[in-house]
């Protein structure tokens, strides 16, 4: 009978550790899925900008022009939404910058068609508790 309180404490601690571990694994999985989806979306955006170049003989003047082009080609009622950072869902309000300044949104150069996420710090700075394989990657380098 004397050992029972200790057994409950040990079992309780083990259960708590399992719950914390499960939450951490789920968080890392969600972060990795978001990173992968964002990378794919960025790749599709780049290919679509190349298609714009082939069709029009020039790069779009802005991402807004690009999005209007995609909307007209694919029959969207409004310009397609885009991911503007790693934490939010797709949005219609897409900030665009001509220099990398870590304000979110996209860096876009209309002279070369280069498009990047405007996030210049490592992933671990945007996802505080994430420690997966992408933690040291910088989104603007994708």
C-alpha positions as CSV (number, residue, x, y, z in Angstrom):
1,X,0.0,0.0,0.0
2,X,2.9,2.4,0.7
3,X,4.2,2.1,-2.9
4,X,0.8,2.9,-4.5
5,X,1.1,6.7,-4.5
6,X,4.5,6.5,-6.2
7,X,3.1,4.1,-8.8
8,X,0.3,6.7,-9.6
9,X,2.8,9.4,-9.9
10,X,5.1,7.4,-12.2
11,X,2.1,6.3,-14.4
12,X,0.8,9.9,-14.4
13,X,4.2,11.2,-15.5
14,X,4.5,8.6,-18.2
15,X,1.0,9.4,-19.6
16,X,1.9,13.1,-19.5
17,X,5.2,12.4,-21.4
18,X,3.2,10.4,-24.0
19,X,0.7,13.2,-24.5
20,X,3.5,15.8,-24.9
21,X,5.3,13.6,-27.3
22,X,2.1,13.1,-29.4
23,X,1.4,16.8,-29.5
24,X,5.0,17.6,-30.6
25,X,4.8,14.9,-33.3
26,X,1.5,16.3,-34.6
27,X,2.8,19.9,-34.5
28,X,6.0,18.9,-36.5
29,X,3.8,17.0,-39.0
30,X,1.5,20.0,-39.5
31,X,4.5,22.3,-40.0
32,X,6.2,19.9,-42.5
33,X,3.0,19.5,-44.5
34,X,2.6,23.3,-44.7
35,X,6.2,23.7,-45.8
36,X,5.8,21.0,-48.5
37,X,2.5,22.5,-49.8
38,X,4.1,26.0,-49.8
39,X,7.1,24.7,-51.8
40,X,4.8,23.0,-54.3
41,X,2.6,26.1,-54.7
42,X,5.7,28.2,-55.2
43,X,6.9,25.8,-57.9
44,X,3.5,25.9,-59.7
45,X,3.6,29.7,-59.5
46,X,7.0,29.8,-61.1
47,X,5.9,27.4,-63.9
48,X,2.8,29.5,-64.5
49,X,5.0,32.7,-64.7
50,X,7.1,30.9,-67.4
51,X,3.8,30.1,-69.2
52,X,2.9,33.8,-69.1
53,X,6.3,34.6,-70.6
54,X,5.8,32.1,-73.4
55,X,2.3,33.3,-74.2
56,X,2.9,37.1,-73.9
57,X,6.6,37.4,-74.7
58,X,7.4,39.1,-71.4
59,X,7.1,38.6,-67.7
60,X,4.1,40.0,-65.9
61,X,4.6,43.5,-64.5
62,X,3.4,42.4,-61.1
63,X,2.0,39.4,-59.3
64,X,-1.4,41.0,-59.5
65,X,-1.2,41.0,-63.3
66,X,-0.1,37.4,-63.2
67,X,-3.0,36.4,-60.9
68,X,-5.5,38.2,-63.3
69,X,-4.0,36.3,-66.2
70,X,-4.4,33.0,-64.3
71,X,-7.9,33.9,-63.4
72,X,-8.8,34.6,-67.0
73,X,-7.1,31.4,-68.3
74,X,-8.6,29.1,-65.7
75,X,-12.0,30.7,-65.4
76,X,-11.8,31.8,-61.8
77,X,-14.3,34.4,-60.7
78,X,-11.6,36.3,-58.9
79,X,-7.8,36.1,-58.8
80,X,-6.6,32.9,-57.3
81,X,-5.5,33.0,-53.7
82,X,-1.9,32.5,-52.7
83,X,0.0,31.6,-49.6
84,X,1.7,34.7,-48.3
85,X,3.5,33.2,-45.3
86,X,3.9,29.9,-43.5
87,X,1.2,30.3,-40.9
88,X,-1.9,31.5,-42.7
89,X,-4.2,30.0,-45.3
90,X,-4.3,31.2,-48.9
91,X,-5.3,34.8,-49.2
92,X,-6.5,37.2,-51.9
93,X,-4.5,40.1,-50.4
94,X,-1.0,39.3,-51.7
95,X,1.8,41.7,-50.6
96,X,4.5,42.0,-53.2
97,X,8.0,43.6,-52.7
98,X,10.8,44.4,-55.1
99,X,13.4,43.6,-52.4
100,X,13.7,40.8,-49.8
101,X,12.8,42.4,-46.5
102,X,11.2,39.7,-44.4
103,X,7.7,41.3,-44.4
104,X,6.0,38.3,-45.7
105,X,4.3,38.0,-49.1
106,X,6.5,37.6,-52.1
107,X,9.6,39.1,-53.7
108,X,9.0,39.5,-57.4
109,X,11.3,40.8,-60.1
110,X,9.4,41.7,-63.3
111,X,12.6,41.8,-65.3
112,X,13.5,38.2,-64.7
113,X,10.2,36.7,-63.5
114,X,11.9,35.6,-60.3
115,X,9.5,35.0,-57.5
116,X,10.3,34.0,-53.9
117,X,8.7,34.0,-50.6
118,X,9.7,37.2,-48.8
119,X,10.7,35.3,-45.6
120,X,14.5,35.6,-45.0
121,X,15.0,33.9,-41.7
122,X,15.2,30.1,-41.0
123,X,12.0,28.1,-40.6
124,X,12.6,27.7,-36.9
125,X,12.1,31.4,-36.4
126,X,8.6,31.2,-37.9
127,X,7.6,28.0,-36.3
128,X,8.7,28.4,-32.7
129,X,8.5,24.8,-31.6
130,X,9.4,23.1,-34.9
131,X,12.6,21.1,-34.9
132,X,12.1,19.0,-38.1
133,X,14.3,18.5,-41.1
134,X,13.5,21.9,-42.6
135,X,14.2,24.0,-39.5
136,X,17.4,25.6,-40.8
137,X,16.1,26.3,-44.4
138,X,15.3,29.8,-45.4
139,X,12.0,30.1,-47.3
140,X,13.4,32.9,-49.6
141,X,16.0,30.4,-50.9
142,X,13.5,27.8,-52.1
